[in-house]
Amino acid sequence: MIAFIHGVVLFATYAVAWFLSLFCLLPVGLGAETDPDTGAPLSPMLGRKALLATVIAAVLWGVFYLLIVFKVLDL
């Protein structure tokens, strides 16, 4: 049961880090090109931003996991 809870905590940590990374990356590189009717950016590059958010979240999660393995943090 404890291993299951640790897995849930590790997954939740990755999910939070991914969404935080994505939301921080959303306004980056939008430029001034917008649709005149809706005001939405013409090329928001969401795929590239999602991939970059995945990499950033993986690095943050790796640091978090190493802190747990080396007993700096305790679950």
Backbone as XML, in Angstrom:
<?xml version="1.0"?>
<chain id="A" units="angstrom">
  <residue number="1" name="MET">
    <atom name="N" x="0.821" y="-1.197" z="0.000"/>
    <atom name="CA" x="0.000" y="0.000" z="0.000"/>
    <atom name="C" x="0.867" y="1.264" z="0.000"/>
  </residue>
  <residue number="2" name="ILE">
    <atom name="N" x="1.965" y="1.230" z="0.746"/>
    <atom name="CA" x="2.857" y="2.392" z="0.813"/>
    <atom name="C" x="3.480" y="2.662" z="-0.562"/>
  </residue>
  <residue number="3" name="ALA">
    <atom name="N" x="3.855" y="1.589" z="-1.277"/>
    <atom name="CA" x="4.452" y="1.765" z="-2.602"/>
    <atom name="C" x="3.450" y="2.397" z="-3.564"/>
  </residue>
  <residue number="4" name="PHE">
    <atom name="N" x="2.184" y="2.038" z="-3.446"/>
    <atom name="CA" x="1.155" y="2.624" z="-4.289"/>
    <atom name="C" x="1.029" y="4.118" z="-4.018"/>
  </residue>
  <residue number="5" name="ILE">
    <atom name="N" x="1.035" y="4.491" z="-2.763"/>
    <atom name="CA" x="0.922" y="5.909" z="-2.392"/>
    <atom name="C" x="2.141" y="6.678" z="-2.891"/>
  </residue>
  <residue number="6" name="HIS">
    <atom name="N" x="3.329" y="6.086" z="-2.784"/>
    <atom name="CA" x="4.533" y="6.750" z="-3.297"/>
    <atom name="C" x="4.434" y="6.946" z="-4.806"/>
  </residue>
  <residue number="7" name="GLY">
    <atom name="N" x="3.906" y="5.942" z="-5.514"/>
    <atom name="CA" x="3.719" y="6.065" z="-6.953"/>
    <atom name="C" x="2.753" y="7.177" z="-7.312"/>
  </residue>
  <residue number="8" name="VAL">
    <atom name="N" x="1.671" y="7.282" z="-6.535"/>
    <atom name="CA" x="0.686" y="8.344" z="-6.778"/>
    <atom name="C" x="1.314" y="9.714" z="-6.538"/>
  </residue>
  <residue number="9" name="VAL">
    <atom name="N" x="2.105" y="9.832" z="-5.485"/>
    <atom name="CA" x="2.761" y="11.108" z="-5.184"/>
    <atom name="C" x="3.747" y="11.473" z="-6.288"/>
  </residue>
  <residue number="10" name="LEU">
    <atom name="N" x="4.513" y="10.492" z="-6.764"/>
    <atom name="CA" x="5.475" y="10.773" z="-7.835"/>
    <atom name="C" x="4.770" y="11.150" z="-9.130"/>
  </residue>
  <residue number="11" name="PHE">
    <atom name="N" x="3.684" y="10.472" z="-9.463"/>
    <atom name="CA" x="2.930" y="10.830" z="-10.664"/>
    <atom name="C" x="2.315" y="12.219" z="-10.533"/>
  </residue>
  <residue number="12" name="ALA">
    <atom name="N" x="1.741" y="12.508" z="-9.385"/>
    <atom name="CA" x="1.127" y="13.821" z="-9.170"/>
    <atom name="C" x="2.175" y="14.928" z="-9.247"/>
  </residue>
  <residue number="13" name="THR">
    <atom name="N" x="3.368" y="14.655" z="-8.745"/>
    <atom name="CA" x="4.447" y="15.640" z="-8.824"/>
    <atom name="C" x="4.808" y="15.932" z="-10.269"/>
  </residue>
  <residue number="14" name="TYR">
    <atom name="N" x="4.886" y="14.880" z="-11.087"/>
    <atom name="CA" x="5.188" y="15.082" z="-12.504"/>
    <atom name="C" x="4.068" y="15.868" z="-13.191"/>
  </residue>
  <residue number="15" name="ALA">
    <atom name="N" x="2.825" y="15.529" z="-12.899"/>
    <atom name="CA" x="1.692" y="16.208" z="-13.525"/>
    <atom name="C" x="1.671" y="17.690" z="-13.161"/>
  </residue>
  <residue number="16" name="VAL">
    <atom name="N" x="1.894" y="18.007" z="-11.910"/>
    <atom name="CA" x="1.912" y="19.410" z="-11.477"/>
    <atom name="C" x="3.066" y="20.157" z="-12.145"/>
  </residue>
  <residue number="17" name="ALA">
    <atom name="N" x="4.240" y="19.527" z="-12.199"/>
    <atom name="CA" x="5.397" y="20.167" z="-12.831"/>
    <atom name="C" x="5.139" y="20.386" z="-14.324"/>
  </residue>
  <residue number="18" name="TRP">
    <atom name="N" x="4.460" y="19.426" z="-14.988"/>
    <atom name="CA" x="4.187" y="19.563" z="-16.416"/>
    <atom name="C" x="3.230" y="20.726" z="-16.680"/>
  </residue>
  <residue number="19" name="PHE">
    <atom name="N" x="2.133" y="20.773" z="-15.933"/>
    <atom name="CA" x="1.169" y="21.857" z="-16.148"/>
    <atom name="C" x="1.774" y="23.215" z="-15.786"/>
  </residue>
  <residue number="20" name="LEU">
    <atom name="N" x="2.551" y="23.271" z="-14.729"/>
    <atom name="CA" x="3.196" y="24.527" z="-14.359"/>
    <atom name="C" x="4.156" y="24.976" z="-15.459"/>
  </residue>
  <residue number="21" name="SER">
    <atom name="N" x="4.927" y="24.035" z="-15.994"/>
    <atom name="CA" x="5.847" y="24.367" z="-17.085"/>
    <atom name="C" x="5.080" y="24.840" z="-18.312"/>
  </residue>
  <residue number="22" name="LEU">
    <atom name="N" x="4.010" y="24.139" z="-18.653"/>
    <atom name="CA" x="3.231" y="24.519" z="-19.834"/>
    <atom name="C" x="2.632" y="25.912" z="-19.678"/>
  </residue>
  <residue number="23" name="PHE">
    <atom name="N" x="2.043" y="26.195" z="-18.525"/>
    <atom name="CA" x="1.426" y="27.501" z="-18.326"/>
    <atom name="C" x="2.465" y="28.623" z="-18.314"/>
  </residue>
  <residue number="24" name="CYS">
    <atom name="N" x="3.674" y="28.323" z="-17.869"/>
    <atom name="CA" x="4.733" y="29.335" z="-17.927"/>
    <atom name="C" x="5.209" y="29.559" z="-19.360"/>
  </residue>
  <residue number="25" name="LEU">
    <atom name="N" x="5.133" y="28.524" z="-20.202"/>
    <atom name="CA" x="5.599" y="28.632" z="-21.582"/>
    <atom name="C" x="4.553" y="29.194" z="-22.541"/>
  </residue>
  <residue number="26" name="LEU">
    <atom name="N" x="3.292" y="29.187" z="-22.180"/>
    <atom name="CA" x="2.242" y="29.608" z="-23.111"/>
    <atom name="C" x="2.427" y="31.025" z="-23.676"/>
  </residue>
  <residue number="27" name="PRO">
    <atom name="N" x="2.778" y="32.013" z="-22.881"/>
    <atom name="CA" x="2.908" y="33.357" z="-23.464"/>
    <atom name="C" x="4.227" y="33.593" z="-24.201"/>
  </residue>
  <residue number="28" name="VAL">
    <atom name="N" x="5.156" y="32.638" z="-24.151"/>
    <atom name="CA" x="6.475" y="32.836" z="-24.761"/>
    <atom name="C" x="6.376" y="32.704" z="-26.282"/>
  </residue>
  <residue number="29" name="GLY">
    <atom name="N" x="6.935" y="33.645" z="-26.993"/>
    <atom name="CA" x="7.053" y="33.579" z="-28.439"/>
    <atom name="C" x="5.768" y="33.765" z="-29.228"/>
  </residue>
  <residue number="30" name="LEU">
    <atom name="N" x="4.805" y="34.467" z="-28.698"/>
    <atom name="CA" x="3.556" y="34.649" z="-29.430"/>
    <atom name="C" x="3.674" y="35.679" z="-30.545"/>
  </residue>
  <residue number="31" name="GLY">
    <atom name="N" x="4.448" y="36.703" z="-30.347"/>
    <atom name="CA" x="4.601" y="37.728" z="-31.371"/>
    <atom name="C" x="3.362" y="38.608" z="-31.470"/>
  </residue>
  <residue number="32" name="ALA">
    <atom name="N" x="3.312" y="39.390" z="-32.528"/>
    <atom name="CA" x="2.214" y="40.341" z="-32.690"/>
    <atom name="C" x="1.195" y="39.879" z="-33.718"/>
  </residue>
  <residue number="33" name="GLU">
    <atom name="N" x="1.399" y="38.707" z="-34.331"/>
    <atom name="CA" x="0.491" y="38.227" z="-35.371"/>
    <atom name="C" x="-0.738" y="37.586" z="-34.733"/>
  </residue>
  <residue number="34" name="THR">
    <atom name="N" x="-1.879" y="38.264" z="-34.843"/>
    <atom name="CA" x="-3.120" y="37.739" z="-34.278"/>
    <atom name="C" x="-4.216" y="37.742" z="-35.326"/>
  </residue>
  <residue number="35" name="ASP">
    <atom name="N" x="-5.198" y="36.898" z="-35.097"/>
    <atom name="CA" x="-6.375" y="36.853" z="-35.958"/>
    <atom name="C" x="-7.204" y="38.104" z="-35.691"/>
  </residue>
  <residue number="36" name="PRO">
    <atom name="N" x="-7.548" y="38.864" z="-36.724"/>
    <atom name="CA" x="-8.286" y="40.114" z="-36.480"/>
    <atom name="C" x="-9.676" y="39.900" z="-35.881"/>
  </residue>
  <residue number="37" name="ASP">
    <atom name="N" x="-10.295" y="38.754" z="-36.148"/>
    <atom name="CA" x="-11.648" y="38.529" z="-35.631"/>
    <atom name="C" x="-11.658" y="38.089" z="-34.166"/>
  </residue>
  <residue number="38" name="THR">
    <atom name="N" x="-10.764" y="37.179" z="-33.815"/>
    <atom name="CA" x="-10.802" y="36.608" z="-32.463"/>
    <atom name="C" x="-9.707" y="37.137" z="-31.552"/>
  </residue>
  <residue number="39" name="GLY">
    <atom name="N" x="-8.635" y="37.646" z="-32.125"/>
    <atom name="CA" x="-7.518" y="38.116" z="-31.311"/>
    <atom name="C" x="-6.589" y="36.992" z="-30.891"/>
  </residue>
  <residue number="40" name="ALA">
    <atom name="N" x="-6.835" y="35.780" z="-31.383"/>
    <atom name="CA" x="-6.003" y="34.627" z="-31.028"/>
    <atom name="C" x="-4.705" y="34.660" z="-31.837"/>
  </residue>
  <residue number="41" name="PRO">
    <atom name="N" x="-3.612" y="34.163" z="-31.271"/>
    <atom name="CA" x="-2.357" y="34.124" z="-32.029"/>
    <atom name="C" x="-2.477" y="33.203" z="-33.242"/>
  </residue>
  <residue number="42" name="LEU">
    <atom name="N" x="-1.821" y="33.581" z="-34.346"/>
    <atom name="CA" x="-1.914" y="32.790" z="-35.569"/>
    <atom name="C" x="-1.089" y="31.507" z="-35.482"/>
  </residue>
  <residue number="43" name="SER">
    <atom name="N" x="0.058" y="31.541" z="-34.835"/>
    <atom name="CA" x="0.856" y="30.319" z="-34.686"/>
    <atom name="C" x="1.331" y="30.208" z="-33.234"/>
  </residue>
  <residue number="44" name="PRO">
    <atom name="N" x="0.518" y="29.600" z="-32.364"/>
    <atom name="CA" x="0.891" y="29.516" z="-30.948"/>
    <atom name="C" x="1.954" y="28.464" z="-30.646"/>
  </residue>
  <residue number="45" name="MET">
    <atom name="N" x="2.278" y="27.578" z="-31.586"/>
    <atom name="CA" x="3.303" y="26.532" z="-31.415"/>
    <atom name="C" x="3.046" y="25.681" z="-30.181"/>
  </residue>
  <residue number="46" name="LEU">
    <atom name="N" x="1.822" y="25.196" z="-30.022"/>
    <atom name="CA" x="1.454" y="24.432" z="-28.832"/>
    <atom name="C" x="2.188" y="23.100" z="-28.739"/>
  </residue>
  <residue number="47" name="GLY">
    <atom name="N" x="2.424" y="22.444" z="-29.873"/>
    <atom name="CA" x="3.138" y="21.170" z="-29.851"/>
    <atom name="C" x="4.558" y="21.323" z="-29.336"/>
  </residue>
  <residue number="48" name="ARG">
    <atom name="N" x="5.243" y="22.339" z="-29.819"/>
    <atom name="CA" x="6.613" y="22.601" z="-29.373"/>
    <atom name="C" x="6.639" y="22.959" z="-27.886"/>
  </residue>
  <residue number="49" name="LYS">
    <atom name="N" x="5.669" y="23.742" z="-27.466"/>
    <atom name="CA" x="5.613" y="24.139" z="-26.056"/>
    <atom name="C" x="5.285" y="22.947" z="-25.160"/>
  </residue>
  <residue number="50" name="ALA">
    <atom name="N" x="4.412" y="22.043" z="-25.624"/>
    <atom name="CA" x="4.090" y="20.843" z="-24.839"/>
    <atom name="C" x="5.306" y="19.936" z="-24.728"/>
  </residue>
  <residue number="51" name="LEU">
    <atom name="N" x="6.069" y="19.806" z="-25.810"/>
    <atom name="CA" x="7.276" y="18.984" z="-25.768"/>
    <atom name="C" x="8.317" y="19.591" z="-24.837"/>
  </residue>
  <residue number="52" name="LEU">
    <atom name="N" x="8.481" y="20.892" z="-24.895"/>
    <atom name="CA" x="9.425" y="21.563" z="-23.996"/>
    <atom name="C" x="8.962" y="21.461" z="-22.549"/>
  </residue>
  <residue number="53" name="ALA">
    <atom name="N" x="7.662" y="21.550" z="-22.312"/>
    <atom name="CA" x="7.129" y="21.386" z="-20.951"/>
    <atom name="C" x="7.393" y="19.970" z="-20.449"/>
  </residue>
  <residue number="54" name="THR">
    <atom name="N" x="7.327" y="18.980" z="-21.343"/>
    <atom name="CA" x="7.615" y="17.596" z="-20.963"/>
    <atom name="C" x="9.066" y="17.450" z="-20.522"/>
  </residue>
  <residue number="55" name="VAL">
    <atom name="N" x="9.979" y="18.052" z="-21.258"/>
    <atom name="CA" x="11.399" y="17.982" z="-20.909"/>
    <atom name="C" x="11.664" y="18.690" z="-19.579"/>
  </residue>
  <residue number="56" name="ILE">
    <atom name="N" x="11.118" y="19.865" z="-19.418"/>
    <atom name="CA" x="11.327" y="20.617" z="-18.174"/>
    <atom name="C" x="10.747" y="19.858" z="-16.987"/>
  </residue>
  <residue number="57" name="ALA">
    <atom name="N" x="9.537" y="19.309" z="-17.141"/>
    <atom name="CA" x="8.920" y="18.559" z="-16.054"/>
    <atom name="C" x="9.713" y="17.300" z="-15.732"/>
  </residue>
  <residue number="58" name="ALA">
    <atom name="N" x="10.273" y="16.647" z="-16.742"/>
    <atom name="CA" x="11.082" y="15.452" z="-16.494"/>
    <atom name="C" x="12.334" y="15.791" z="-15.693"/>
  </residue>
  <residue number="59" name="VAL">
    <atom name="N" x="12.962" y="16.909" z="-16.007"/>
    <atom name="CA" x="14.150" y="17.328" z="-15.259"/>
    <atom name="C" x="13.776" y="17.665" z="-13.812"/>
  </residue>
  <residue number="60" name="LEU">
    <atom name="N" x="12.702" y="18.420" z="-13.635"/>
    <atom name="CA" x="12.258" y="18.762" z="-12.275"/>
    <atom name="C" x="11.880" y="17.518" z="-11.483"/>
  </residue>
  <residue number="61" name="TRP">
    <atom name="N" x="11.183" y="16.579" z="-12.151"/>
    <atom name="CA" x="10.793" y="15.344" z="-11.489"/>
    <atom name="C" x="12.023" y="14.516" z="-11.122"/>
  </residue>
  <residue number="62" name="GLY">
    <atom name="N" x="13.010" y="14.491" z="-12.010"/>
    <atom name="CA" x="14.246" y="13.767" z="-11.717"/>
    <atom name="C" x="14.957" y="14.320" z="-10.491"/>
  </residue>
  <residue number="63" name="VAL">
    <atom name="N" x="15.011" y="15.628" z="-10.381"/>
    <atom name="CA" x="15.619" y="16.253" z="-9.193"/>
    <atom name="C" x="14.820" y="15.890" z="-7.943"/>
  </residue>
  <residue number="64" name="PHE">
    <atom name="N" x="13.503" y="15.948" z="-8.046"/>
    <atom name="CA" x="12.638" y="15.591" z="-6.917"/>
    <atom name="C" x="12.869" y="14.140" z="-6.500"/>
  </residue>
  <residue number="65" name="TYR">
    <atom name="N" x="12.959" y="13.241" z="-7.493"/>
    <atom name="CA" x="13.160" y="11.818" z="-7.207"/>
    <atom name="C" x="14.532" y="11.581" z="-6.565"/>
  </residue>
  <residue number="66" name="LEU">
    <atom name="N" x="15.560" y="12.256" z="-7.055"/>
    <atom name="CA" x="16.887" y="12.104" z="-6.459"/>
    <atom name="C" x="16.918" y="12.617" z="-5.023"/>
  </residue>
  <residue number="67" name="LEU">
    <atom name="N" x="16.192" y="13.693" z="-4.758"/>
    <atom name="CA" x="16.122" y="14.184" z="-3.371"/>
    <atom name="C" x="15.463" y="13.151" z="-2.457"/>
  </residue>
  <residue number="68" name="ILE">
    <atom name="N" x="14.505" y="12.403" z="-2.989"/>
    <atom name="CA" x="13.873" y="11.350" z="-2.196"/>
    <atom name="C" x="14.826" y="10.172" z="-2.014"/>
  </residue>
  <residue number="69" name="VAL">
    <atom name="N" x="15.508" y="9.767" z="-3.086"/>
    <atom name="CA" x="16.418" y="8.619" z="-3.027"/>
    <atom name="C" x="17.566" y="8.875" z="-2.051"/>
  </residue>
  <residue number="70" name="PHE">
    <atom name="N" x="18.108" y="10.086" z="-2.052"/>
    <atom name="CA" x="19.219" y="10.418" z="-1.157"/>
    <atom name="C" x="18.750" y="10.903" z="0.205"/>
  </residue>
  <residue number="71" name="LYS">
    <atom name="N" x="17.478" y="10.695" z="0.509"/>
    <atom name="CA" x="16.885" y="10.968" z="1.832"/>
    <atom name="C" x="16.979" y="12.432" z="2.251"/>
  </residue>
  <residue number="72" name="VAL">
    <atom name="N" x="17.008" y="13.331" z="1.280"/>
    <atom name="CA" x="16.919" y="14.757" z="1.603"/>
    <atom name="C" x="15.458" y="15.100" z="1.898"/>
  </residue>
  <residue number="73" name="LEU">
    <atom name="N" x="14.547" y="14.503" z="1.104"/>
    <atom name="CA" x="13.116" y="14.630" z="1.340"/>
    <atom name="C" x="12.571" y="13.281" z="1.796"/>
  </residue>
  <residue number="74" name="ASP">
    <atom name="N" x="11.563" y="13.303" z="2.620"/>
    <atom name="CA" x="10.963" y="12.052" z="3.094"/>
    <atom name="C" x="9.478" y="12.069" z="2.756"/>
  </residue>
  <residue number="75" name="LEU">
    <atom name="N" x="9.045" y="10.968" z="2.125"/>
    <atom name="CA" x="7.620" y="10.839" z="1.858"/>
    <atom name="C" x="6.999" y="10.148" z="3.037"/>
  </residue>
</chain>
